[in-house]
Amino acid sequence: MSEDRAVDLARGPYSAVAHPHRLSLAGQTFERVCVRRTGVAVYRGDQAYLRIGPGLAAELDLHKTMLSFGFPVAGILGEGVHEGFAYFIEESLGPQTLGDRFEEERDAGSGITDEGFADFVDVVERQTRAQLSMPTRPFRPTSSIT
């Protein structure tokens, strides 16, 4: 069996789904990164990520909610159904995480660069603004402290 056709079984508490190592969808080719316990598989493409599998609806709903509040999460490029499974494609946020970038900068002996730190502060600011924009319930203690 070729690498293209080989499959692994993702066995989670609610599923037993075969996810191929490579998947072509929406004009792009994706390589499997992992399969979550839920049976949702994550694939990496050149400029995007694909999530597909059973139970994806709740994940997609949460992702859309986070986007609507301005949380620093990847934009959704497309969504649909492929071979009976819901999927969505999200933009790639870059070739490496901030943690990987900071580790490289530290290992190079320069410490975290001003540009790297500014990128980090931007993410923290976006996260904070999003959290502050969410509706909140006022705090009501159940008993008074005397």
Summary of the structure (lengths in Angstrom):
residues: 146
radius of gyration: 19.8
end to end distance: 72.7
largest distance: 72.7
contacts: 363
relative contact order: 0.11
helix: 29%
strand: 32%
